[in-house]
């Protein structure tokens, strides 16, 4: 009887932990350009710096209003570069620590949760190469 009670308690505890992780995602997350830029390799920083020079405007300004609003009802709204808006549904995959965003066009975007605290969210987009292998992309940093 004791092993059954232990198993039930363990399942309840794990369920609460997963629910807590998922509920921590809910809220309005503002894109942190500087933290995201600082996390780039020097090679990528050089590319971005050269791009900013050639277009004559700051990428930081273009991304300054980006945000991700994750709602408890399973929907999200994302304000992207230059104010473009995307809506859809989101799901949390606890086995892989992934957040999956599926927009209204049914295009899905998997993002590895690299860091999640009460006021910090770091997401690493996962993309597929031509062979179907999943590759990590850059980390996008958000704050509440």
Backbone torsions as a table, in degrees:
resi	resn	phi	psi	omega
1	UNK	NA	-37.9	-179.9
2	UNK	-62.4	-41.1	178.0
3	UNK	-62.1	-33.5	179.1
4	UNK	-67.8	-44.2	178.1
5	UNK	-61.3	-42.5	179.6
6	UNK	-61.8	-44.3	179.9
7	UNK	-62.3	-43.5	178.7
8	UNK	-63.2	-44.8	179.4
9	UNK	-64.2	-40.5	178.9
10	UNK	-63.1	-43.8	178.3
11	UNK	-62.3	-42.4	178.1
12	UNK	-63.0	-43.2	179.9
13	UNK	-62.8	-47.3	179.7
14	UNK	-63.5	-38.8	176.9
15	UNK	-61.6	-41.0	178.0
16	UNK	-66.3	-39.3	179.4
17	UNK	-63.3	-45.5	-179.9
18	UNK	-64.0	-41.6	178.9
19	UNK	-64.1	-39.8	179.4
20	UNK	-64.4	-43.2	179.2
21	UNK	-61.1	-47.0	-179.1
22	UNK	-64.6	-42.9	-178.4
23	UNK	-70.2	-24.7	177.1
24	UNK	-66.7	-24.0	179.0
25	UNK	-73.1	-25.8	-175.4
26	UNK	-67.7	132.6	177.7
27	UNK	143.6	-176.2	177.8
28	UNK	-102.8	119.0	-177.3
29	UNK	-108.0	125.5	179.3
30	UNK	-96.7	132.9	-179.4
31	UNK	-65.2	130.6	178.9
32	UNK	-104.8	93.0	-176.3
33	UNK	-59.4	-47.3	-174.2
34	UNK	-62.8	-43.6	178.5
35	UNK	-65.3	-39.1	178.4
36	UNK	-65.8	-44.2	178.5
37	UNK	-62.5	-43.8	-178.3
38	UNK	-62.3	-26.6	-179.2
39	UNK	-82.3	-5.6	-179.2
40	UNK	-77.5	156.5	173.1
41	UNK	-69.1	159.8	179.4
42	UNK	-60.5	-35.5	179.1
43	UNK	-61.7	-45.1	-180.0
44	UNK	-70.2	-35.0	176.2
45	UNK	-61.4	-41.4	179.4
46	UNK	-62.8	-42.1	178.0
47	UNK	-61.3	-44.9	-179.9
48	UNK	-65.1	-43.4	179.3
49	UNK	-61.4	-42.5	178.6
50	UNK	-65.3	-39.6	179.4
51	UNK	-62.8	-45.0	179.6
52	UNK	-60.7	-39.0	179.4
53	UNK	-65.2	-41.3	-176.7
54	UNK	-72.9	-33.4	-179.6
55	UNK	-90.4	-11.1	175.8
56	UNK	72.2	20.6	175.7
57	UNK	-145.8	160.6	-176.3
58	UNK	-85.2	128.9	174.3
59	UNK	-64.7	-30.7	178.2
60	UNK	-60.2	-41.0	177.3
61	UNK	-65.0	-41.3	-179.1
62	UNK	-65.3	-30.4	-178.1
63	UNK	-99.9	2.8	-172.3
64	UNK	-62.4	-28.4	-177.8
65	UNK	-101.7	11.2	-179.4
66	UNK	-69.8	137.6	177.1
67	UNK	-154.4	163.2	179.7
68	UNK	-131.8	116.1	178.0
69	UNK	-105.2	115.7	-179.5
70	UNK	-107.8	122.1	-176.6
71	UNK	-105.5	152.4	-178.2
72	UNK	-64.7	-21.0	-179.6
73	UNK	-80.9	4.0	177.4
74	UNK	90.6	10.3	177.4
75	UNK	-109.4	162.6	177.3
76	UNK	-144.5	158.9	170.1
77	UNK	-132.1	133.0	179.1
78	UNK	-124.6	126.8	173.9
79	UNK	-97.9	118.1	-175.7
80	UNK	-100.1	-174.1	179.0
81	UNK	-50.2	138.5	178.2
82	UNK	61.4	24.6	173.9
83	UNK	81.4	4.7	178.2
84	UNK	-63.4	134.5	-176.4
85	UNK	-110.4	138.9	177.5
86	UNK	-131.9	137.3	178.6
87	UNK	-127.3	159.9	177.7
88	UNK	171.4	-153.4	179.6
89	UNK	-119.2	155.2	178.7
90	UNK	-129.3	156.3	177.2
91	UNK	-144.3	151.5	178.3
92	UNK	-111.4	123.9	177.0
93	UNK	-100.3	100.6	-175.0
94	UNK	-69.6	-26.5	-178.4
95	UNK	-70.3	-28.3	-179.2
96	UNK	-114.8	0.4	-176.6
97	UNK	54.5	48.9	-179.0
98	UNK	-115.3	147.9	167.2
99	UNK	-112.0	130.7	-179.9
100	UNK	-113.2	121.1	176.8
101	UNK	-104.3	125.7	177.9
102	UNK	-120.7	114.8	-176.7
103	UNK	-79.9	177.7	-175.5
104	UNK	-68.0	-13.2	174.8
105	UNK	-91.7	7.8	-180.0
106	UNK	67.9	21.0	175.1
107	UNK	-89.4	124.7	-177.1
108	UNK	-102.6	147.0	179.2
109	UNK	-131.8	115.7	178.1
110	UNK	-91.4	134.7	-179.9
111	UNK	-133.2	123.9	177.2
112	UNK	-75.1	130.1	176.6
113	UNK	-83.7	109.6	-177.5
114	UNK	-88.5	-31.9	178.9
115	UNK	-153.3	135.9	177.2
116	UNK	-145.5	116.2	173.6
117	UNK	-128.4	-173.4	179.6
118	UNK	-60.7	-27.8	-177.7
119	UNK	-133.8	12.2	-179.9
120	UNK	-134.7	134.0	176.7
121	UNK	-136.9	121.6	176.3
122	UNK	-116.9	121.0	-178.3
123	UNK	-116.5	134.9	176.1
124	UNK	-112.9	113.0	-179.7
125	UNK	-65.4	139.0	177.2
126	UNK	-109.0	123.2	-178.7
127	UNK	-119.8	159.1	178.5
128	UNK	-103.0	138.6	174.3
129	UNK	-84.3	-177.1	-176.6
130	UNK	-63.5	-19.5	179.1
131	UNK	-93.9	-0.1	179.5
132	UNK	88.5	3.9	177.7
133	UNK	-76.0	140.1	179.7
134	UNK	-85.4	126.6	-179.1
135	UNK	-120.1	140.4	175.6
136	UNK	-75.3	144.1	174.6
137	UNK	-107.1	-158.4	-178.6
138	UNK	-73.2	157.6	177.9
139	UNK	-91.4	129.5	176.1
140	UNK	-103.1	129.1	-177.0
141	UNK	-105.5	136.9	179.2
142	UNK	-130.5	154.0	173.0
143	UNK	-132.1	155.4	175.8
144	UNK	-93.5	NA	NA
